[in-house]
Amino acid sequence: MMTRNPQTGSEFSLAVLLDDICDHVRPAFGRGKVADYIPELARVNPRKFGMAVATVDSEIIGAGDCDEPFSLQSITKLFALILVLNRGGDEIWTRVGKEPSGTAFNHLALLEAERGAPRNPFVNAGALAVTDYLMARTKDVAGLMAGFIRVAGGVDSGGVNEVVAASEIATAFQNRAIANILKAHDTIDHAPDAVVDAYCRQCALEFSVRDLARAALPLALQGFSPLAGETMMAPRLVRRVNAVLMTSGMYESTGSFAYRVGLPAKSGVGGGIVAVAPGRGVVAVWSPELDRVGNSLVGTIALELFAQNSGWSIL
């Protein structure tokens, strides 16, 4: 199927574009580093690369390792935010801010200086607060999230990788410190260890980039999922989610990513990135080697090439 670049007016094939990007990014392999501080992620093949696009017309195109499940990690923070907004509306903003942090996702000093008030839901402190909020509404946050992804994306695969979850729980020292600061300032209600365990299980969800692109499609369609045939969230909430993605979704290099790609996006240290083009579709990419701040190095290059050649950009 051919589509049109809105900037140049020229037609192109998404399938051909993705295949071309697969070829163009290969020289960049070896320049990044897998997330070896999580033992199970250190074992992932660093040369994996998958990319998928889901359009608002329900066209799904993939290339490379697009059907291989991978660890979503911090990408789950996006779906946690969607779930918490669906269930509590704007109530979550009394616990978590909406501002970029300018610091690493697991930074402690800023959180303590600001008396346990996380800057946004995409740093670990904010994500733990969101998970705590969901724990009051379900006994299985990871299961709730997996169910949402399956319904929104019209997929029947994916779930928690228990080995990865155990590996994260065993090494979550920084997150436990963050959770204790949150508890000391009454930002979370549950016991810190319970919140961290639920968060680690959430991060250990595995889906493919094809699944991921499909599941995030409501963010490009004012909350409607053409694959599920139903509205997954209100349009006003979609605006809020995309706004926070644009300002805070790519750790402390969000500004650089916006400059290069120009799309709201969320990354994870498993090597995945999902980016939203409102009114057009969603593109997801997976490549495990990370740059210095924890974003997929090859994935970012791939998304920059995609934005340049497709014209999918809000800027």
Secondary structure, 3 states (H helix, E strand, C coil): CEEECCCCCCEEEHHHHHHHHHHHHHHHCCCCECCCCCCCHHHCCCCCCEEEEEECCCCEEEEECCCCCEECHHHHHHHHHHHHHHHHHHHHHHCCCCCCCCCCCCCCHHHHHCCCCCCCCCCHHHHHHHHHHHHCCCCCHHHHHHHHHHHHHCCCCCEECHHHHHHHHHCCHHHHHHHHHHHHCCCCCCCHHHHHHHHHHHHCEEECHHHHHHHCHHHHCCCEECCCCEECCCHHHHHHHHHHHHHHCCHHHHHHHHHHCCCCEEECCCCEEEEEECCCEEEEEECCCECCCCCEHHHHHHHHHHHHHHCCCCC
